[in-house]
C-alpha cells in the first residue's frame, strides 16, 4: 500500500496489531455483472522518493461508555529504500500515523502487486506474519483475497496479567469494492478506488480457558497519481475480565500532497 497504507493497510497492522490484529471473511461486494480490471494499478500507489502527503486525523478511543476524541496531524514521506531479507523495499516514514508517534513502514511493489514487510517500531505479532501481500495487480473490481491465516502465534502481551503472554489466531482479507468520488480537505477526487480490509483475532487467555476476540475494519480510498486520500478504521477489543471492552475509531484525510514524477 504505499503512502501511509501500512497503517492504512498493513491494512491496520502498524497501528491495529498493537491492539488487535487480523481478519474475518471479506465483505460481500456488489458491482457490475462483468468485473472491471484496472490496467495500470500501480498509478494509484505512487512511491517516488521525496513524495510527501499531509493528513488531518481524528481518533476516538476508550471503554464503550467513555470515549475520548482527539485530533492530530500526520505527514507521510517516501524516504528511500532498504533491503529486508534480500528484498529491496520502499521506506515510508510517517510522523504520527493514527496518533501513535513516528514510524517507518516497508513495501515492495512489482508487477504482481504490493507486499507489506512490516514496520519500525513494530509488534511481536506483526513480525510473525509479515511479509504478506496487500494488493494484487492488476486490481479487479470487485475482488477479494485472503492475506494470511495463522494460528498459535505469540501475541506479545500478557492481557490477563498472569505472567504469560497470550496466544492468538489471526486471519486477514483484502477487498477491492469499487470506484467512487471522495471529498477531503485536499479536494474532490473522482473515481477513487475504494478498498476494505477486515481483520479479527481470537486471543487465548493463558490464565483461563477463555478466548476473547479483537477486530479491525478499515476502509480506504486511493486516487490515481495521488495515493491514499482517506481512510477510516474501527478497532474493537473484547473485555478481558470485569472491565469494559475498548473501541477505537480513526480517520485520516488528505490535506495536501506533493507527488514526485515517476
C-alpha positions in Angstrom: 0.0 0.0 0.0 2.0 2.9 -0.3 1.9 6.3 1.1 0.5 5.7 4.5 -1.1 2.5 3.7 1.0 0.5 6.1 -1.1 1.7 8.7 -3.9 2.0 6.4 -3.3 -1.5 5.3 -0.5 -3.2 6.6 -4.2 -2.9 6.5 -4.1 -1.9 10.0 -1.0 -3.6 11.2 1.2 -0.8 12.1 -1.4 0.6 14.4 -4.0 -2.1 14.6 -1.9 -5.1 15.5 -0.6 -3.2 18.5 -4.1 -3.6 19.9 -5.9 -6.2 17.8 -5.0 -7.8 14.5 -6.5 -9.7 11.8 -9.4 -10.8 9.6 -12.7 -12.5 9.0 -14.2 -13.4 5.7 -14.4 -10.5 3.2 -17.4 -8.2 2.8 -19.7 -9.3 0.1 -19.2 -7.0 -2.8 -21.7 -6.0 -5.5 -20.9 -4.3 -8.7 -21.4 -4.6 -12.5 -22.1 -8.0 -14.0 -18.6 -8.0 -15.5 -15.6 -7.3 -13.3 -13.5 -4.2 -14.2 -9.7 -4.5 -14.4 -7.5 -1.5 -13.7 -4.7 -1.9 -16.3 -2.2 0.5 -14.6 -3.0 -0.3 -11.0 0.4 1.0 -9.8 -0.7 4.5 -10.7 -2.9 4.5 -7.6 0.1 3.8 -5.3 2.9 6.3 -6.1 6.1 5.7 -4.3 8.7 8.0 -5.9 11.3 9.1 -3.4 10.7 12.6 -2.0 6.9 12.4 -2.4 5.0 13.8 0.6 1.4 13.6 1.9 0.0 15.6 4.8 -3.1 14.3 6.6 -5.6 15.6 9.2 -6.8 13.0 11.5 -9.1 12.3 14.5 -9.2 9.4 16.9 -11.8 8.4 19.5 -10.8 5.7 21.9 -11.8 4.3 25.3 -14.2 1.9 27.0 -17.6 1.6 25.3 -19.3 4.1 27.7 -16.3 6.6 27.9 -14.9 7.7 24.5 -12.3 10.4 24.3 -11.9 12.4 21.0 -8.5 13.7 19.9 -7.3 15.4 16.8 -3.8 15.0 15.2 -1.8 15.5 12.1 0.4 13.1 10.2 2.9 13.6 7.4 4.0 10.7 5.2 7.1 10.8 3.1 8.9 8.3 0.8 12.3 8.4 2.5 14.2 5.9 0.4 14.8 2.1 0.1 16.4 -0.6 2.2 16.9 -4.4 2.0 14.9 -6.8 4.2 15.8 -10.5 3.9 17.2 -10.0 0.5 14.3 -8.0 -0.8 14.6 -4.3 -1.8 11.7 -2.4 -0.2 10.5 1.2 -0.3 10.5 3.1 3.1 7.6 5.3 4.1 8.2 7.5 7.1 5.1 8.7 9.0 5.4 11.4 11.7 2.3 10.4 13.6 0.1 7.6 12.0 -3.1 7.1 13.9 -1.7 9.4 16.6 0.8 6.7 17.6 4.1 8.6 17.1 6.7 8.3 14.3 7.2 5.1 12.4 8.7 3.6 9.2 6.8 1.0 7.1 8.2 -1.1 4.3 6.7 -2.2 1.0 7.8 -4.0 -2.1 5.8 -3.2 -5.3 6.2 -5.3 -8.5 4.1 -6.5 -11.4 2.3 -8.9 -9.1 1.2 -6.3 -6.6 2.3 -4.8 -3.3 3.8 -6.8 -0.4 3.9 -5.4 3.2 7.2 -6.1 5.0 6.4 -4.7 8.4 7.3 -1.5 10.3 9.7 0.0 12.8 8.7 0.1 15.6 6.6 -3.0 15.0 5.0 -5.5 17.3 5.9 -9.2 18.0 2.7 -10.3 16.3 3.4 -8.3 13.2 6.9 -9.8 12.9 5.4 -13.3 12.8 3.0 -12.7 9.9 5.0 -10.4 7.6 5.7 -10.2 4.8 2.3 -10.7 3.2 0.5 -9.3 0.1 -1.9 -6.4 0.5 -2.8 -5.8 -3.2 -2.8 -7.9 -6.3 -2.2 -6.4 -9.7 -3.9 -5.7 -11.8 -6.7 -4.6 -9.5 -10.1 -6.1 -10.3 -13.4 -4.5 -9.2 -14.9 -6.3 -7.3 -12.4 -8.8 -5.9 -11.2 -10.3 -2.6 -8.3 -12.5 -1.4 -7.0 -13.8 1.9 -3.9 -12.1 3.1 -2.9 -14.5 5.9 -4.3 -17.3 8.2 -2.1 -18.1 11.2 -2.8 -19.9 14.5 -1.0 -20.2 17.8 1.1 -17.0 17.4 2.7 -15.2 20.3 0.5 -12.2 21.0 3.4 -10.4 22.8 1.1 -9.1 25.5 0.0 -10.5 28.9 -3.6 -9.4 28.8 -4.8 -11.3 31.8 -1.7 -10.4 33.9 -0.8 -14.0 34.9 2.8 -13.6 33.9 2.5 -15.3 30.5 1.9 -13.7 27.1 -1.3 -14.9 25.3 -1.5 -17.0 22.1 -3.6 -15.7 19.2 -5.1 -16.9 15.9 -5.1 -14.3 13.2 -6.5 -14.1 9.7 -6.9 -11.2 7.2 -8.7 -10.4 3.9 -8.4 -7.5 1.5 -11.3 -6.5 -0.7 -11.5 -4.1 -3.7 -15.0 -2.7 -3.5 -15.4 -0.2 -6.3 -14.7 3.3 -7.5 -16.4 6.5 -6.3 -15.9 10.2 -5.8 -14.4 11.2 -2.4 -14.0 14.7 -1.0 -11.4 15.6 1.6 -9.6 18.9 2.6 -7.3 18.5 -0.4 -10.2 18.5 -2.8 -12.5 16.1 -4.6 -11.1 13.0 -6.3 -13.1 11.3 -9.0 -13.1 7.5 -9.5 -11.0 6.8 -6.4 -10.6 3.1 -5.7 -12.4 2.0 -2.5 -10.8 -0.9 -0.7 -11.6 -2.6 2.6 -9.6 -4.8 5.0 -11.3 -6.9 7.6 -9.3 -8.4 10.4 -10.0 -10.3 13.5 -8.2 -12.3 16.1 -9.0 -14.9 18.7 -6.9 -14.4 21.8 -6.5 -17.4 24.0 -6.0 -16.3 27.6 -3.3 -18.3 29.4 -4.8 -17.9 32.9 -8.1 -19.4 32.0 -9.9 -21.3 29.2 -11.4 -18.1 27.9 -11.0 -16.8 24.4 -11.7 -13.2 23.6 -11.9 -11.5 20.2 -10.4 -8.4 18.6 -11.4 -7.0 15.2 -10.3 -4.3 12.9 -12.2 -3.0 9.9 -10.6 -0.4 7.6 -11.9 1.4 4.5 -9.6 3.4 2.4 -9.7 5.4 -0.9 -6.8 5.7 -3.4 -6.7 8.3 -6.2 -4.8 7.9 -9.4 -1.4 9.6 -9.3 -2.1 10.7 -5.7 -2.3 7.6 -3.5 -4.1 7.4 -0.2 -6.6 10.3 0.2 -8.7 8.9 3.1 -9.0 6.0 5.5 -11.4 5.2 8.2 -10.8 2.4 10.7 -12.6 0.8 13.6 -10.9 -1.4 16.2 -12.7 -3.4 18.9 -11.2 -5.4 21.7 -13.5 -7.5 24.0 -13.3 -7.2 27.8 -10.7 -9.4 29.4 -12.2 -9.7 32.9 -14.6 -7.4 34.6 -13.5 -4.3 32.6 -15.3 -2.9 29.6 -14.3 -3.6 26.0 -12.3 -1.0 24.1 -13.3 0.7 20.9 -11.0 2.9 18.8 -12.1 4.8 15.6 -9.5 6.5 13.5 -9.9 8.7 10.4 -7.3 10.5 8.3 -8.0 12.8 5.4 -5.5 14.2 2.9 -4.9 18.0 3.3 -2.1 18.4 0.7 0.3 16.3 -1.3 3.5 16.6 -3.4 3.9 13.5 -5.5 7.2 13.5 -7.5 7.1 12.3 -11.1 8.0 8.7 -11.8 
